[in-house]
Every structure is written in C-alpha cells, then in structure tokens.
Amino acid sequence: MVYKKYFDFVKNRKYFYIASLAIVVIGLIVLLISGMNYGVDFKAGTSLDISVGQAVDQAKAEKVFKDAGVEPAISTVGGDKGDRISVRFNEILPDDTVKKIKDGFIAAYGDKVSQEVNTVTPDMAVEQRNKAAIAIGIASLAICLYVTIRFEWRFAVASIIAILHDAFMVIAFFSIFRLEVNLPFMAAILTTIGYSINDKIVIFDRVRENLRFAKIKSSEDVANLLNDSIWQTMSRNINTVVTVLIAAICLFVFGSPAIKLFALAKIIGLTSGAYSSLCIAGPLWYYFKQKSVSSKKKVAA
C-alpha cells in the first residue's frame, strides 16, 4: 500500500513507550517527594484581586503588604494597563489585615482602589480536591464506556490508557516545574481528556472501517492495517490539533495572568493528546489485536 513508505508507528512503538514511561516515572518521583503546588483553590488560604485604577508600582505594593505584616506567596500584575494585582497567601488572613491592605492601597493610589477577596478554608480545600479528582474519574469512565459500546474492548482499553497518559503528562509537567494547580487547571485536564479521545476516535473509526475489508492472517497484517489507518487520518488530525493549539497559544501569549496557566495546561495536553493518539493508543490496540490473531492461529493449528 502507498502508506507503507511512511513512518512505521508499530515498528517503533517501543521507543514511544520508553519515552512516555520515563516522563511518567520522573513525574511520579516528583509527586511522591514534593507533591503538587496547590493554589488557594485546593489549599487553605486567601487570595486578593486588587484594582488600583493606574499602573501598579511593584515597590509600592510590596511596601503595603509589609506594612500590613503579611507576605504574599504569589503576586502577579495584570489588566489592560497593568492596573490590577493578584496576590495569594498560604494562610487565611483576618478581616482587619485585609482592611489594612486595602487602606494601604488607597493611601498609595487613591479612592479608585477596589478589592475582591476569596478565602478557602481547609475543609473547602479538601472537598474541592476530592470533587476535582472524582470529576476526572467519572469523565474517564464515561469515555471508556462510550468507546466500549461504539467499538470493542480493545479500543476502549487502549483509549483509556492513552487519555490517562495525557492527563498525567499535564500533571507531571506542573509537578516537575512547580506550577500552581487550581480550578482552571482541573478544567484544562477535563478538556484535555475530551480533545484527546476525539483524535483517538477518528483513528479507531478508520481502523474499524478498514477491518471490514481486510484479511487479517498475521501480526504483520494488523500492523500494516494500523499504519495505513493512521496515515489516512493524519492530515485531519493535524489540522484539528493545530487549529486548537493556535487558540491555546494565543491565550497563553496575550491572555491575562489568571488564564495563562490554564492555556499552558491546554497546550501540554493537546500536544500529548496528538502524540498519544499516534504513538500510544494505536500501538496498544495493535498489541491486543495481534494477541487475538495469534490465539486464533494456535486454535486452528
């Protein structure tokens, strides 16, 4: 077939497995040693979003917090004119401290200062972490059930392993580089799962269609069929992923600081999803399928 002259995903599957396994192991080690860098959404603390009506002077802002007797764990300046400052504290600030901070900014910038306060208690933090984990688990199980009903168990198992791989790639990246994990991050994980399964469904749909007319007698036949199916859907998958990646990159480059980590998680998830669709999910299906072909040959013999 014409597609045989292109890259053989099945033949090189061991290299993909080794690369993915290396990242997973590194991510697991970092997770076990350091855990995730939870933001205020998943860790008790207080966050303040302050608008001052003019460009924020970092030195002035630091002095206000110092005079109030607190030190932010994270501080970012944003807004169209750099007139907003978002700060996160690892402890729950008393009301009088919050008032001191606002009064300090009013003294420094005038009466146009406005302040939004968000406080997360330890119980709320644990509850939100648990609910986020449950949401990811339910989404993964629902996708597995959908693929099982639409295709067969081999496609389902390959898909669920691949989308869990994609989700963990994002988690590992954020854990290794100590990036903040918050509710938008969890939203990025869920959308990553959705986009990831979409690419895999396209490839597996073509595999199923090609299976109807193929005469599978050996593992080599299975490998050729899978490679052909991948290359037949390659342009469609590239166009889809690149289109969404452009939007995510624009959000990361031009978006506000509050959305940058969400956009970064999306970029990592989309890239991993495109990679796993070609290099993980397909070869895993090949592994299960060629086992069944080998079993049938033994029975026939």
Steps between C-alpha positions, in 0.01 A plus 500: 500500500605860445518576873771241570773736385423734788606479864411166662330573834465135593862409433626791713246462781761394757676837473171679564427280800847564645470879453155514660599266781805716578284813536243311709769366736659844541157653563412233756829548685447877519138449609602260778779728622351848457135451407311760298534875542137558595355846463247658733217302334642175640690629800378709792583866454384838376521653155460871424431660163565871531430767237674834560387702193858561377820311427609296803838589650649173627706676770193684631298178505770314692513783756122483552518127577803548724324775697200267542732234643449240223696362206323355192595154381422603141462847351414582138422829327246505217218693341500699174707780658680292761256640755405174671699294746407146601656362817473163671570428865559154643318597820148630563525875558294657782248769400705776660808401297296501178375848595858619569604386153212682333562817704869481406418486129250784536769709671744419219270522196187693597129426540465301174640189669265198505569163655357150455567243773483122467562283807524121497480309827686167549170305474407679177846434353479125568144485367594679177801272445283191552227627269754584230649149521152343488409712195810381313428139598136516387599662169757227435254220583228656284738521205609140555136388501423702186794354306414146618141535375599665171798278422632209710695446819844513329432851372361599841799376700748662260306828511467518879872427551588769246273771645624426852850533353405845363348615827807387693734675256338830599512410869865391475601821320333719763648292781856499360504875435302585818224685315185591690214252492153655533145459368584625146774234494240231571281645225799470266543134599135425422510677164829322422324166553221611265731617222727198547225243449380687191824431310501137609139449390585630151791255463311205650198571283723469193658182644154347548399598147818346354449183705175432312686444174834371629611139517693479824714188510809616691640767732657668199155542344378668819804733503451597133130566555569723802777696326280553196211618719721748686639652181156515338379721788827691553410822316163525675656452844780749432255766381279454806782506754682794340180707490434451872870540586508841330207613716666364817834665416326833438333470840837428659682786327232770503272385784490638852720342772192328644454291184863437401540180702170367361626571147836338576328187633291491181810529281670212681183290496431558129858417407497186713158403360621524141812300588316227692238457227771406253766345719324349802132420436549347155797279596317387816203392288745317273640315803155376605387420144808305396466292817154394389626423149777284644249319724274423203793359303591270790140378528484437125827309512 
